[in-house]
Amino acid sequence: MPKLIPKYVSKAKETVRKKFPEMTGIKPTVSARKAGSKGRKGTETLYVLTFQKSILLEDG
């Protein structure tokens, strides 16, 4: 199984932090998914990073 490459995790965290500053410092959970298409040999491992935080909205 391919490994999750740290530079890609860092890039994802940076992208999320720029778009959503309130997510700064949040450590994402990582899940692996197998993906493949019919007629193609083997499967590919895709990684999903989930950033989660509870926040209060202005209108409650």
PDB file of N, CA, C, O and CB in Angstrom:
ATOM      1  N   MET A   1       0.850  -1.180   0.000  1.00  0.00           N
ATOM      2  CA  MET A   1       0.000   0.000   0.000  1.00  0.00           C
ATOM      3  C   MET A   1       0.893   1.241   0.000  1.00  0.00           C
ATOM      4  O   MET A   1       1.828   1.329   0.796  1.00  0.00           O
ATOM      5  CB  MET A   1      -0.966   0.000   1.229  1.00  0.00           C
ATOM      6  N   PRO A   2       0.616   2.189  -0.876  1.00  0.00           N
ATOM      7  CA  PRO A   2       1.401   3.426  -0.901  1.00  0.00           C
ATOM      8  C   PRO A   2       1.255   4.194   0.411  1.00  0.00           C
ATOM      9  O   PRO A   2       0.234   4.101   1.093  1.00  0.00           O
ATOM     10  CB  PRO A   2       0.968   4.312  -2.082  1.00  0.00           C
ATOM     11  N   LYS A   3       2.265   4.930   0.738  1.00  0.00           N
ATOM     12  CA  LYS A   3       2.264   5.724   1.967  1.00  0.00           C
ATOM     13  C   LYS A   3       1.759   7.134   1.678  1.00  0.00           C
ATOM     14  O   LYS A   3       1.876   7.644   0.564  1.00  0.00           O
ATOM     15  CB  LYS A   3       3.681   5.775   2.588  1.00  0.00           C
ATOM     16  N   LEU A   4       1.199   7.740   2.706  1.00  0.00           N
ATOM     17  CA  LEU A   4       0.773   9.131   2.616  1.00  0.00           C
ATOM     18  C   LEU A   4       2.033   9.994   2.705  1.00  0.00           C
ATOM     19  O   LEU A   4       2.814   9.855   3.647  1.00  0.00           O
ATOM     20  CB  LEU A   4      -0.268   9.498   3.753  1.00  0.00           C
ATOM     21  N   ILE A   5       2.229  10.864   1.751  1.00  0.00           N
ATOM     22  CA  ILE A   5       3.449  11.673   1.678  1.00  0.00           C
ATOM     23  C   ILE A   5       3.250  12.967   2.480  1.00  0.00           C
ATOM     24  O   ILE A   5       2.335  13.740   2.195  1.00  0.00           O
ATOM     25  CB  ILE A   5       3.816  11.994   0.189  1.00  0.00           C
ATOM     26  N   PRO A   6       4.113  13.202   3.491  1.00  0.00           N
ATOM     27  CA  PRO A   6       3.954  14.356   4.381  1.00  0.00           C
ATOM     28  C   PRO A   6       3.852  15.707   3.673  1.00  0.00           C
ATOM     29  O   PRO A   6       3.116  16.579   4.134  1.00  0.00           O
ATOM     30  CB  PRO A   6       5.094  14.400   5.326  1.00  0.00           C
ATOM     31  N   LYS A   7       4.574  15.902   2.559  1.00  0.00           N
ATOM     32  CA  LYS A   7       4.507  17.214   1.892  1.00  0.00           C
ATOM     33  C   LYS A   7       3.106  17.480   1.348  1.00  0.00           C
ATOM     34  O   LYS A   7       2.689  18.635   1.270  1.00  0.00           O
ATOM     35  CB  LYS A   7       5.539  17.292   0.748  1.00  0.00           C
ATOM     36  N   TYR A   8       2.373  16.431   0.970  1.00  0.00           N
ATOM     37  CA  TYR A   8       1.011  16.622   0.480  1.00  0.00           C
ATOM     38  C   TYR A   8       0.054  16.938   1.624  1.00  0.00           C
ATOM     39  O   TYR A   8      -0.895  17.702   1.450  1.00  0.00           O
ATOM     40  CB  TYR A   8       0.539  15.378  -0.271  1.00  0.00           C
ATOM     41  N   VAL A   9       0.301  16.351   2.787  1.00  0.00           N
ATOM     42  CA  VAL A   9      -0.509  16.675   3.966  1.00  0.00           C
ATOM     43  C   VAL A   9      -0.273  18.135   4.341  1.00  0.00           C
ATOM     44  O   VAL A   9      -1.223  18.861   4.637  1.00  0.00           O
ATOM     45  CB  VAL A   9      -0.163  15.731   5.166  1.00  0.00           C
ATOM     46  N   SER A  10       0.976  18.565   4.330  1.00  0.00           N
ATOM     47  CA  SER A  10       1.303  19.960   4.644  1.00  0.00           C
ATOM     48  C   SER A  10       0.640  20.917   3.663  1.00  0.00           C
ATOM     49  O   SER A  10       0.120  21.958   4.066  1.00  0.00           O
ATOM     50  CB  SER A  10       2.819  20.170   4.631  1.00  0.00           C
ATOM     51  N   LYS A  11       0.655  20.574   2.384  1.00  0.00           N
ATOM     52  CA  LYS A  11       0.030  21.417   1.361  1.00  0.00           C
ATOM     53  C   LYS A  11      -1.480  21.502   1.587  1.00  0.00           C
ATOM     54  O   LYS A  11      -2.068  22.575   1.457  1.00  0.00           O
ATOM     55  CB  LYS A  11       0.330  20.867  -0.052  1.00  0.00           C
ATOM     56  N   ALA A  12      -2.106  20.377   1.925  1.00  0.00           N
ATOM     57  CA  ALA A  12      -3.548  20.375   2.188  1.00  0.00           C
ATOM     58  C   ALA A  12      -3.868  21.233   3.408  1.00  0.00           C
ATOM     59  O   ALA A  12      -4.826  22.006   3.387  1.00  0.00           O
ATOM     60  CB  ALA A  12      -4.061  18.934   2.401  1.00  0.00           C
ATOM     61  N   LYS A  13      -3.073  21.103   4.470  1.00  0.00           N
ATOM     62  CA  LYS A  13      -3.293  21.903   5.674  1.00  0.00           C
ATOM     63  C   LYS A  13      -3.137  23.390   5.378  1.00  0.00           C
ATOM     64  O   LYS A  13      -3.917  24.205   5.872  1.00  0.00           O
ATOM     65  CB  LYS A  13      -2.321  21.482   6.781  1.00  0.00           C
ATOM     66  N   GLU A  14      -2.138  23.750   4.577  1.00  0.00           N
ATOM     67  CA  GLU A  14      -1.909  25.144   4.202  1.00  0.00           C
ATOM     68  C   GLU A  14      -3.089  25.690   3.396  1.00  0.00           C
ATOM     69  O   GLU A  14      -3.538  26.813   3.628  1.00  0.00           O
ATOM     70  CB  GLU A  14      -0.605  25.274   3.391  1.00  0.00           C
ATOM     71  N   THR A  15      -3.583  24.902   2.461  1.00  0.00           N
ATOM     72  CA  THR A  15      -4.713  25.316   1.629  1.00  0.00           C
ATOM     73  C   THR A  15      -5.962  25.538   2.475  1.00  0.00           C
ATOM     74  O   THR A  15      -6.671  26.528   2.297  1.00  0.00           O
ATOM     75  CB  THR A  15      -4.992  24.267   0.543  1.00  0.00           C
ATOM     76  N   VAL A  16      -6.228  24.618   3.394  1.00  0.00           N
ATOM     77  CA  VAL A  16      -7.396  24.747   4.277  1.00  0.00           C
ATOM     78  C   VAL A  16      -7.234  25.972   5.173  1.00  0.00           C
ATOM     79  O   VAL A  16      -8.186  26.732   5.354  1.00  0.00           O
ATOM     80  CB  VAL A  16      -7.586  23.465   5.140  1.00  0.00           C
ATOM     81  N   ARG A  17      -6.037  26.173   5.738  1.00  0.00           N
ATOM     82  CA  ARG A  17      -5.789  27.305   6.629  1.00  0.00           C
ATOM     83  C   ARG A  17      -5.983  28.639   5.909  1.00  0.00           C
ATOM     84  O   ARG A  17      -6.508  29.584   6.499  1.00  0.00           O
ATOM     85  CB  ARG A  17      -4.375  27.223   7.203  1.00  0.00           C
ATOM     86  N   LYS A  18      -5.566  28.730   4.640  1.00  0.00           N
ATOM     87  CA  LYS A  18      -5.737  29.972   3.880  1.00  0.00           C
ATOM     88  C   LYS A  18      -7.205  30.263   3.601  1.00  0.00           C
ATOM     89  O   LYS A  18      -7.642  31.411   3.677  1.00  0.00           O
ATOM     90  CB  LYS A  18      -4.968  29.899   2.565  1.00  0.00           C
ATOM     91  N   LYS A  19      -7.959  29.225   3.281  1.00  0.00           N
ATOM     92  CA  LYS A  19      -9.368  29.415   2.944  1.00  0.00           C
ATOM     93  C   LYS A  19     -10.238  29.556   4.197  1.00  0.00           C
ATOM     94  O   LYS A  19     -11.228  30.288   4.197  1.00  0.00           O
ATOM     95  CB  LYS A  19      -9.865  28.249   2.094  1.00  0.00           C
ATOM     96  N   PHE A  20      -9.856  28.843   5.265  1.00  0.00           N
ATOM     97  CA  PHE A  20     -10.622  28.852   6.511  1.00  0.00           C
ATOM     98  C   PHE A  20      -9.665  29.097   7.678  1.00  0.00           C
ATOM     99  O   PHE A  20      -9.223  28.137   8.310  1.00  0.00           O
ATOM    100  CB  PHE A  20     -11.403  27.509   6.702  1.00  0.00           C
ATOM    101  N   PRO A  21      -9.330  30.360   7.984  1.00  0.00           N
ATOM    102  CA  PRO A  21      -8.359  30.661   9.037  1.00  0.00           C
ATOM    103  C   PRO A  21      -8.724  30.068  10.398  1.00  0.00           C
ATOM    104  O   PRO A  21      -7.837  29.780  11.202  1.00  0.00           O
ATOM    105  CB  PRO A  21      -8.212  32.149   9.170  1.00  0.00           C
ATOM    106  N   GLU A  22     -10.003  29.885  10.660  1.00  0.00           N
ATOM    107  CA  GLU A  22     -10.421  29.319  11.946  1.00  0.00           C
ATOM    108  C   GLU A  22     -10.005  27.853  12.108  1.00  0.00           C
ATOM    109  O   GLU A  22     -10.091  27.303  13.206  1.00  0.00           O
ATOM    110  CB  GLU A  22     -11.928  29.439  12.096  1.00  0.00           C
ATOM    111  N   MET A  23      -9.560  27.225  11.032  1.00  0.00           N
ATOM    112  CA  MET A  23      -9.125  25.825  11.087  1.00  0.00           C
ATOM    113  C   MET A  23      -7.629  25.692  11.386  1.00  0.00           C
ATOM    114  O   MET A  23      -7.104  24.579  11.422  1.00  0.00           O
ATOM    115  CB  MET A  23      -9.447  25.128   9.769  1.00  0.00           C
ATOM    116  N   THR A  24      -6.940  26.814  11.600  1.00  0.00           N
ATOM    117  CA  THR A  24      -5.515  26.783  11.923  1.00  0.00           C
ATOM    118  C   THR A  24      -5.296  25.935  13.171  1.00  0.00           C
ATOM    119  O   THR A  24      -5.989  26.097  14.175  1.00  0.00           O
ATOM    120  CB  THR A  24      -4.962  28.219  12.132  1.00  0.00           C
ATOM    121  N   GLY A  25      -4.339  25.042  13.096  1.00  0.00           N
ATOM    122  CA  GLY A  25      -3.999  24.194  14.241  1.00  0.00           C
ATOM    123  C   GLY A  25      -4.799  22.910  14.346  1.00  0.00           C
ATOM    124  O   GLY A  25      -4.510  22.072  15.200  1.00  0.00           O
ATOM    125  N   ILE A  26      -5.803  22.738  13.489  1.00  0.00           N
ATOM    126  CA  ILE A  26      -6.615  21.523  13.515  1.00  0.00           C
ATOM    127  C   ILE A  26      -5.856  20.408  12.808  1.00  0.00           C
ATOM    128  O   ILE A  26      -5.366  20.589  11.693  1.00  0.00           O
ATOM    129  CB  ILE A  26      -8.003  21.759  12.846  1.00  0.00           C
ATOM    130  N   LYS A  27      -5.763  19.262  13.460  1.00  0.00           N
ATOM    131  CA  LYS A  27      -5.093  18.107  12.861  1.00  0.00           C
ATOM    132  C   LYS A  27      -6.147  17.271  12.144  1.00  0.00           C
ATOM    133  O   LYS A  27      -7.124  16.853  12.766  1.00  0.00           O
ATOM    134  CB  LYS A  27      -4.332  17.255  13.945  1.00  0.00           C
ATOM    135  N   PRO A  28      -5.969  17.021  10.854  1.00  0.00           N
ATOM    136  CA  PRO A  28      -6.978  16.266  10.114  1.00  0.00           C
ATOM    137  C   PRO A  28      -6.930  14.772  10.438  1.00  0.00           C
ATOM    138  O   PRO A  28      -5.886  14.230  10.799  1.00  0.00           O
ATOM    139  CB  PRO A  28      -6.791  16.475   8.619  1.00  0.00           C
ATOM    140  N   THR A  29      -8.085  14.124  10.301  1.00  0.00           N
ATOM    141  CA  THR A  29      -8.107  12.668  10.345  1.00  0.00           C
ATOM    142  C   THR A  29      -7.889  12.195   8.913  1.00  0.00           C
ATOM    143  O   THR A  29      -8.280  12.872   7.962  1.00  0.00           O
ATOM    144  CB  THR A  29      -9.464  12.109  10.953  1.00  0.00           C
ATOM    145  N   VAL A  30      -7.270  11.046   8.767  1.00  0.00           N
ATOM    146  CA  VAL A  30      -6.937  10.521   7.446  1.00  0.00           C
ATOM    147  C   VAL A  30      -7.579   9.156   7.274  1.00  0.00           C
ATOM    148  O   VAL A  30      -7.478   8.295   8.148  1.00  0.00           O
ATOM    149  CB  VAL A  30      -5.402  10.434   7.248  1.00  0.00           C
ATOM    150  N   SER A  31      -8.239   8.966   6.142  1.00  0.00           N
ATOM    151  CA  SER A  31      -8.784   7.648   5.821  1.00  0.00           C
ATOM    152  C   SER A  31      -8.342   7.278   4.411  1.00  0.00           C
ATOM    153  O   SER A  31      -8.224   8.130   3.530  1.00  0.00           O
ATOM    154  CB  SER A  31     -10.345   7.628   5.945  1.00  0.00           C
ATOM    155  N   ALA A  32      -8.104   5.990   4.227  1.00  0.00           N
ATOM    156  CA  ALA A  32      -7.666   5.493   2.921  1.00  0.00           C
ATOM    157  C   ALA A  32      -8.848   4.862   2.206  1.00  0.00           C
ATOM    158  O   ALA A  32      -9.656   4.165   2.819  1.00  0.00           O
ATOM    159  CB  ALA A  32      -6.506   4.471   3.068  1.00  0.00           C
ATOM    160  N   ARG A  33      -8.942   5.105   0.928  1.00  0.00           N
ATOM    161  CA  ARG A  33     -10.007   4.539   0.095  1.00  0.00           C
ATOM    162  C   ARG A  33      -9.357   3.846  -1.091  1.00  0.00           C
ATOM    163  O   ARG A  33      -8.372   4.333  -1.646  1.00  0.00           O
ATOM    164  CB  ARG A  33     -11.018   5.643  -0.382  1.00  0.00           C
ATOM    165  N   LYS A  34      -9.907   2.726  -1.468  1.00  0.00           N
ATOM    166  CA  LYS A  34      -9.438   2.015  -2.659  1.00  0.00           C
ATOM    167  C   LYS A  34     -10.291   2.467  -3.835  1.00  0.00           C
ATOM    168  O   LYS A  34     -11.517   2.526  -3.733  1.00  0.00           O
ATOM    169  CB  LYS A  34      -9.509   0.454  -2.471  1.00  0.00           C
ATOM    170  N   ALA A  35      -9.654   2.779  -4.928  1.00  0.00           N
ATOM    171  CA  ALA A  35     -10.371   3.218  -6.123  1.00  0.00           C
ATOM    172  C   ALA A  35      -9.828   2.460  -7.326  1.00  0.00           C
ATOM    173  O   ALA A  35      -8.629   2.201  -7.429  1.00  0.00           O
ATOM    174  CB  ALA A  35     -10.235   4.757  -6.328  1.00  0.00           C
ATOM    175  N   GLY A  36     -10.703   2.122  -8.203  1.00  0.00           N
ATOM    176  CA  GLY A  36     -10.304   1.441  -9.429  1.00  0.00           C
ATOM    177  C   GLY A  36     -11.441   1.521 -10.423  1.00  0.00           C
ATOM    178  O   GLY A  36     -12.586   1.774 -10.048  1.00  0.00           O
ATOM    179  N   SER A  37     -11.136   1.309 -11.670  1.00  0.00           N
ATOM    180  CA  SER A  37     -12.188   1.342 -12.675  1.00  0.00           C
ATOM    181  C   SER A  37     -12.252  -0.005 -13.373  1.00  0.00           C
ATOM    182  O   SER A  37     -11.266  -0.740 -13.429  1.00  0.00           O
ATOM    183  CB  SER A  37     -11.949   2.480 -13.694  1.00  0.00           C
ATOM    184  N   LYS A  38     -13.410  -0.313 -13.896  1.00  0.00           N
ATOM    185  CA  LYS A  38     -13.601  -1.579 -14.598  1.00  0.00           C
ATOM    186  C   LYS A  38     -12.658  -1.653 -15.789  1.00  0.00           C
ATOM    187  O   LYS A  38     -12.436  -0.664 -16.488  1.00  0.00           O
ATOM    188  CB  LYS A  38     -15.068  -1.740 -15.058  1.00  0.00           C
ATOM    189  N   GLY A  39     -12.115  -2.825 -16.005  1.00  0.00           N
ATOM    190  CA  GLY A  39     -11.224  -3.017 -17.130  1.00  0.00           C
ATOM    191  C   GLY A  39      -9.793  -2.572 -16.875  1.00  0.00           C
ATOM    192  O   GLY A  39      -8.928  -2.711 -17.740  1.00  0.00           O
ATOM    193  N   ARG A  40      -9.551  -2.044 -15.700  1.00  0.00           N
ATOM    194  CA  ARG A  40      -8.206  -1.577 -15.369  1.00  0.00           C
ATOM    195  C   ARG A  40      -7.620  -2.499 -14.306  1.00  0.00           C
ATOM    196  O   ARG A  40      -8.310  -2.868 -13.356  1.00  0.00           O
ATOM    197  CB  ARG A  40      -8.225  -0.092 -14.874  1.00  0.00           C
ATOM    198  N   LYS A  41      -6.391  -2.862 -14.455  1.00  0.00           N
ATOM    199  CA  LYS A  41      -5.757  -3.752 -13.490  1.00  0.00           C
ATOM    200  C   LYS A  41      -5.455  -3.005 -12.201  1.00  0.00           C
ATOM    201  O   LYS A  41      -5.021  -1.853 -12.214  1.00  0.00           O
ATOM    202  CB  LYS A  41      -4.472  -4.355 -14.071  1.00  0.00           C
ATOM    203  N   GLY A  42      -5.695  -3.689 -11.083  1.00  0.00           N
ATOM    204  CA  GLY A  42      -5.333  -3.137  -9.787  1.00  0.00           C
ATOM    205  C   GLY A  42      -6.237  -2.020  -9.316  1.00  0.00           C
ATOM    206  O   GLY A  42      -7.171  -1.605 -10.003  1.00  0.00           O
ATOM    207  N   THR A  43      -5.935  -1.556  -8.143  1.00  0.00           N
ATOM    208  CA  THR A  43      -6.670  -0.440  -7.570  1.00  0.00           C
ATOM    209  C   THR A  43      -5.670   0.608  -7.104  1.00  0.00           C
ATOM    210  O   THR A  43      -4.478   0.338  -6.954  1.00  0.00           O
ATOM    211  CB  THR A  43      -7.582  -0.906  -6.396  1.00  0.00           C
ATOM    212  N   GLU A  44      -6.173   1.777  -6.885  1.00  0.00           N
ATOM    213  CA  GLU A  44      -5.353   2.896  -6.448  1.00  0.00           C
ATOM    214  C   GLU A  44      -5.799   3.275  -5.045  1.00  0.00           C
ATOM    215  O   GLU A  44      -6.993   3.233  -4.747  1.00  0.00           O
ATOM    216  CB  GLU A  44      -5.465   4.112  -7.432  1.00  0.00           C
ATOM    217  N   THR A  45      -4.866   3.641  -4.182  1.00  0.00           N
ATOM    218  CA  THR A  45      -5.210   4.094  -2.841  1.00  0.00           C
ATOM    219  C   THR A  45      -5.321   5.611  -2.858  1.00  0.00           C
ATOM    220  O   THR A  45      -4.380   6.312  -3.228  1.00  0.00           O
ATOM    221  CB  THR A  45      -4.155   3.622  -1.797  1.00  0.00           C
ATOM    222  N   LEU A  46      -6.478   6.102  -2.454  1.00  0.00           N
ATOM    223  CA  LEU A  46      -6.710   7.539  -2.329  1.00  0.00           C
ATOM    224  C   LEU A  46      -6.833   7.861  -0.851  1.00  0.00           C
ATOM    225  O   LEU A  46      -7.391   7.072  -0.088  1.00  0.00           O
ATOM    226  CB  LEU A  46      -7.989   7.992  -3.118  1.00  0.00           C
ATOM    227  N   TYR A  47      -6.322   9.002  -0.444  1.00  0.00           N
ATOM    228  CA  TYR A  47      -6.402   9.408   0.950  1.00  0.00           C
ATOM    229  C   TYR A  47      -7.340  10.600   1.070  1.00  0.00           C
ATOM    230  O   TYR A  47      -7.278  11.537   0.275  1.00  0.00           O
ATOM    231  CB  TYR A  47      -5.002   9.750   1.510  1.00  0.00           C
ATOM    232  N   VAL A  48      -8.211  10.552   2.077  1.00  0.00           N
ATOM    233  CA  VAL A  48      -9.150  11.632   2.343  1.00  0.00           C
ATOM    234  C   VAL A  48      -8.763  12.249   3.685  1.00  0.00           C
ATOM    235  O   VAL A  48      -8.718  11.558   4.703  1.00  0.00           O
ATOM    236  CB  VAL A  48     -10.641  11.118   2.350  1.00  0.00           C
ATOM    237  N   LEU A  49      -8.486  13.545   3.683  1.00  0.00           N
ATOM    238  CA  LEU A  49      -8.180  14.261   4.914  1.00  0.00           C
ATOM    239  C   LEU A  49      -9.426  15.029   5.323  1.00  0.00           C
ATOM    240  O   LEU A  49      -9.985  15.786   4.529  1.00  0.00           O
ATOM    241  CB  LEU A  49      -6.951  15.220   4.736  1.00  0.00           C
ATOM    242  N   THR A  50      -9.859  14.833   6.565  1.00  0.00           N
ATOM    243  CA  THR A  50     -11.059  15.490   7.067  1.00  0.00           C
ATOM    244  C   THR A  50     -10.671  16.443   8.190  1.00  0.00           C
ATOM    245  O   THR A  50     -10.091  16.033   9.195  1.00  0.00           O
ATOM    246  CB  THR A  50     -12.102  14.447   7.560  1.00  0.00           C
ATOM    247  N   PHE A  51     -10.994  17.710   8.008  1.00  0.00           N
ATOM    248  CA  PHE A  51     -10.744  18.735   9.012  1.00  0.00           C
ATOM    249  C   PHE A  51     -12.073  19.022   9.693  1.00  0.00           C
ATOM    250  O   PHE A  51     -13.070  19.286   9.022  1.00  0.00           O
ATOM    251  CB  PHE A  51     -10.121  20.038   8.378  1.00  0.00           C
ATOM    252  N   GLN A  52     -12.095  18.972  11.027  1.00  0.00           N
ATOM    253  CA  GLN A  52     -13.359  19.141  11.735  1.00  0.00           C
ATOM    254  C   GLN A  52     -13.169  20.046  12.946  1.00  0.00           C
ATOM    255  O   GLN A  52     -12.215  19.898  13.711  1.00  0.00           O
ATOM    256  CB  GLN A  52     -13.927  17.777  12.167  1.00  0.00           C
ATOM    257  N   LYS A  53     -14.108  20.996  13.104  1.00  0.00           N
ATOM    258  CA  LYS A  53     -14.082  21.902  14.246  1.00  0.00           C
ATOM    259  C   LYS A  53     -15.484  22.451  14.447  1.00  0.00           C
ATOM    260  O   LYS A  53     -16.189  22.736  13.478  1.00  0.00           O
ATOM    261  CB  LYS A  53     -13.050  23.055  14.036  1.00  0.00           C
ATOM    262  N   SER A  54     -15.884  22.597  15.686  1.00  0.00           N
ATOM    263  CA  SER A  54     -17.174  23.213  16.000  1.00  0.00           C
ATOM    264  C   SER A  54     -16.951  24.707  16.192  1.00  0.00           C
ATOM    265  O   SER A  54     -16.048  25.121  16.919  1.00  0.00           O
ATOM    266  CB  SER A  54     -17.822  22.570  17.277  1.00  0.00           C
ATOM    267  N   ILE A  55     -17.778  25.509  15.536  1.00  0.00           N
ATOM    268  CA  ILE A  55     -17.672  26.959  15.665  1.00  0.00           C
ATOM    269  C   ILE A  55     -19.068  27.547  15.836  1.00  0.00           C
ATOM    270  O   ILE A  55     -20.064  26.933  15.455  1.00  0.00           O
ATOM    271  CB  ILE A  55     -16.957  27.580  14.430  1.00  0.00           C
ATOM    272  N   LEU A  56     -19.124  28.731  16.408  1.00  0.00           N
ATOM    273  CA  LEU A  56     -20.384  29.449  16.538  1.00  0.00           C
ATOM    274  C   LEU A  56     -20.553  30.361  15.331  1.00  0.00           C
ATOM    275  O   LEU A  56     -19.612  31.037  14.917  1.00  0.00           O
ATOM    276  CB  LEU A  56     -20.434  30.263  17.863  1.00  0.00           C
ATOM    277  N   LEU A  57     -21.744  30.377  14.777  1.00  0.00           N
ATOM    278  CA  LEU A  57     -22.037  31.250  13.647  1.00  0.00           C
ATOM    279  C   LEU A  57     -22.592  32.569  14.152  1.00  0.00           C
ATOM    280  O   LEU A  57     -23.153  32.632  15.246  1.00  0.00           O
ATOM    281  CB  LEU A  57     -23.029  30.581  12.676  1.00  0.00           C
ATOM    282  N   GLU A  58     -22.438  33.622  13.362  1.00  0.00           N
ATOM    283  CA  GLU A  58     -22.882  34.953  13.759  1.00  0.00           C
ATOM    284  C   GLU A  58     -24.372  35.004  14.072  1.00  0.00           C
ATOM    285  O   GLU A  58     -24.789  35.696  15.001  1.00  0.00           O
ATOM    286  CB  GLU A  58     -22.560  35.945  12.673  1.00  0.00           C
ATOM    287  N   ASP A  59     -25.181  34.270  13.296  1.00  0.00           N
ATOM    288  CA  ASP A  59     -26.630  34.326  13.498  1.00  0.00           C
ATOM    289  C   ASP A  59     -27.129  33.236  14.443  1.00  0.00           C
ATOM    290  O   ASP A  59     -28.333  33.000  14.539  1.00  0.00           O
ATOM    291  CB  ASP A  59     -27.343  34.208  12.165  1.00  0.00           C
ATOM    292  N   GLY A  60     -26.216  32.579  15.133  1.00  0.00           N
ATOM    293  CA  GLY A  60     -26.584  31.594  16.154  1.00  0.00           C
ATOM    294  C   GLY A  60     -26.705  30.254  15.599  1.00  0.00           C
ATOM    295  O   GLY A  60     -27.010  29.310  16.327  1.00  0.00           O
TER     296      GLY A  60
END
